[in-house]
Amino acid sequence: MKIKEKSSVTLLILLALTIVGLFLANKFLDSYKIRIITLSGIYITLGLSMNLINGFTGMFSLGHAGFMAIGAYTVGILTMPIPMKEMNFFMQPIAPFLANVEWGFLPALLAAGIIAGLAGFVIGAPVLRLTDDYLAIATLGFAEIIRVVFTNTQSLTNGALGLKGIPNYTNIWWSWGIAFVTIWFMTVLMKGSYGKAFLAIREDEVAARSMGINLFKHKVMSFSFGSFFAGVAGGLLAALLGTIDPNMFRISLTFNILLIVVLGGLGNIVGTAVSALVVTIMMEALRFLDESINLGFIQLKGIPGMRMVVFSVILIAVVLIRREGALRKAKRV
Amino acid sequence: MLNIENLTMKFGGVTACSNFSAKIKKGQIVGLIGPNGAGKTTIFNVITGVYKPVEGQITFNPKDHKQHLLVGLRPDQIAKLGVCRTFQNVRLFSELSVLENVFIGNHLRIRSNVFSAVFRLPSYGAEEKAMYEKSCYLLEKVGLQDAKDEKACSLPYGMQRRLEIARALATDPRLLLLDEPAAGMNPQETGELTRFIRAIKEEFDLTIFLIEHHMDVIMEISERIYVLDHGILIAHGNPGEIQRNERVVEAYLGVE
């Protein structure tokens, strides 16, 4: 009991420090840096939602970009002002039932989560009978299907043209507020009986079902929760960027999140959160590698995507040397 | 309590067990023996729903008036009815703590849904507290109370076996299937195990069906013994009858 109190005090201090830090950052940093910090909050939510599916429940799913797309489009369509909608949908008018809606940000985010969660449920029900790499392939396929569908549903998503002029509701407080909610949700979920059942499934499916755990029900549950938060994060992202199109939600987006989860340690909440922050900042900080570099005696030509090589090297190193993740010290739930 | 009728299980062309029938009465300890590869574990797997038999029927009535057909149910449904097992090669949730392992055994009886668990509603809180207390009690029963925060895989083998029994007991079974509980134990430990099995049977009002190779264990605690060889039931009876049965001696020692 003592340890419990101590750790919750530490958590509260950490929370307070983070809020103060965010407040100071918001006040003194320039808008570019604030934007990066806002983005890291979104990546924390994304990392944790994938961590629930892949890290805690042990299902190798690569469908995250698809659920993000659903969330992003939901928020985009629901929050966009009505005149803006008319401007966007010039190829084909928007579906009539959506033409006159303009929701607030919070209900739109909730809708994004719920629709993505439902999609997770519908996709999960057939797909989660598969395991390991088969599951990875099937979920990846579904994510691509969602993207292709969005490219072709002109009157619903404006197709390949994407959506422009989504109101920029997302600020540092929204993104980090949702990140905190996600951290809280994952922590209490994993503390309780249902979370433990997820862990049991990860550890040994045969033993888990012999102990009376309904594998299918728990897997679908975990998958839907993960999709819910992926949808919310997708919505935040849409309202941060203001512009979305189907090609944003390619597989590489899923891999960025997977990178965060693996670096932070599969099944490690604190690790994933820290690694989301670090990776997002590094993604920006290492941009100089993409440009041409003048070493004085030699001029290196810029190769776009060079910075990703750094991440690849780190990833390989982590997998070889510390499979449990770079930040394993923190207690795994 | 458990009634197995004409059970046949085939894997491709291999018949793992054929036409096996057995009756287990409430409160009995029943043994299942046979040489390696005789199909003993297969029978356990069929009872617990891991395999679906080619033929045969299994009925289970935990209370006298209610009959359940086990064939066709999923393993988790069968566990919910009150049939739980341990595994021949221990299958613990190895990265989790000892306490968590037993705690998970409680999960199948949970009544609160996942949302009341996340929002910590009082109903869930009370349930979790009861589950926690029961887990601690069971760990004390098997003598692992001091190891409750250790990782399951860090325990020595004998303790892992006891932890597996504790986890199975957490599911509130009426019928407990033990697959070679004494494997790898020395004579002193098997003596302890025999007493332990008797003790839990009394305390939790269990019926026990066990597979075992240690003849001293099986002869001492079983009331009835079924002997299997090459998937065929060759004898059944009380320990004395089995020891005198020629076919059993043949199966174990061979004939000239």
Interface residues (C-beta under 8 A of the other chain):
Chain A: F185 V188 L189 G192 S193 Y194 K196 A197 L199 A200 E203 D204 V206 A207 A208 R209 S210 M211 G212 I213 N214 L215 M221
Chain B: T48 V50 R74 P75 D76 A79 K80 C84 R85 F87 R91 L92 F93 S94 E95 L96 E100 F103 I104 G105 N106 H107 L108 R109 I110 V114 A117 V118 F119 R120 Y124 E127 E128 M131 R167 A168 T171
